[in-house]
Amino acid sequence: MAYERDNIRSLSPYVPGEQPVDAKVVKLNTNENPYPPVPGVLEAIAAVGPDGLRRYPSPTADGFRRIAAETHDMEPGQVIATNGGDELLRLAFTVFCDPNGDQGAGGVGETWPTYSLYDVLARIHDTPIVRMPLEDDWAIPQSFASQLNEAGCRLAIVVSPHAPSGRYESADRLRQIATEFNGVLLIDEAYVDFARLDALELIRGNGALDNVLLLRTLSKGYSLAGLRFGYGLGHRNLIEILDKARDSYNTDALSQAAAAAALKGREQARMNCEKVVQERRRVGDELARLGWWVWPSDTNFILTKPPESGQNAKETYESLKREGIFVRYFDQDRLRDKLRITIGSPEQNDTLLRVLTARV
Ligand SMILES: Cc1ncc(COP(=O)(O)O)c(C=O)c1O
């Protein structure tokens, strides 16, 4: 006897990057930050104390929202705290998309390839998905917004900087899309802490748009993937609506305290991001010297293609794994000849480069 809905029965669940238990593995496969979180984070967790655990936390993570608002020069009512950026995505589907199966209007529009969780969440919600292939240089197609409107999409999700290519999309281009689109544009800025600029100007000050939602996470730039804390930024009305559909206590006392401390220590975290950016340049240059094709990146990873003369991407992924170096391989169109490599610590990057140099 099957009890589940049809769409759940046929669902292919999200496949996360491998999480090896062996601490010796050079782990360059899930875009974690190689540096530890700022010391204030651990102090804040220790300071929560028995009462902080005995009681329910602030349902709306008020302490965190105040600091996030201050950080971005916005109002607390323009911030929603979530259990990782992933929860914000799930909330956006719940709030904006119609669950009318894989046909018709009311669904989500996305560019392709993209973060594969979007599709999984759309299928769980049972909402139509409209996919538009990115241009050869990973740019969003000019017709994106008009195609979204034609298909009657309620929500569109773009990643900027883009995963898995690393491409940075300008705020002007994103504004053009949001202005033309008749639904909500969610800009997934999971990797923005490693980018030259962000899209905050779309939701702040004169010219702020009421249909743009920014996704932020503490997993990457703040070295807190294990904490599960993210947040959304946008127009007060959008945030209010999302807040209605949130779990009653979606973020816990420990993570609220830690996340607030992380934002307070943002200058220190930024220095770590800067080190990652410097290493990104070095690793990219070295790979190019070894004959690899390297796409420009504004993230903490690079998308790269091994030279024709040697092992292909899949073989390289497998052989690196045998040597204890994990990178990411995606067996899908446009990506199966490439690898996505997270920028690690200088020592981890040296290990990778040493192994690849020895093969030339
Ligand atoms: C593009 C993108 N968006 C969002 C997320 C969600 O991050 P988290 O749920 O860890 O905050 C990730 C995580 O890898 C990501 O790659």
The ligand as an ORCA input file, in Angstrom:
! r2SCAN-3c Opt
* xyz 0 1
  C      23.269     28.274     -4.967
  C      22.958     27.906     -3.567
  N      21.915     28.467     -2.978
  C      21.577     28.182     -1.716
  C      22.311     27.283     -0.978
  C      21.806     26.987      0.397
  O      22.711     27.098      1.376
  P      22.349     26.827      2.888
  O      21.056     26.062      2.940
  O      23.497     26.060      3.406
  O      22.198     28.170      3.521
  C      23.423     26.667     -1.547
  C      24.214     25.677     -0.815
  O      25.129     25.057     -1.279
  C      23.765     26.992     -2.879
  O      24.811     26.436     -3.505
*
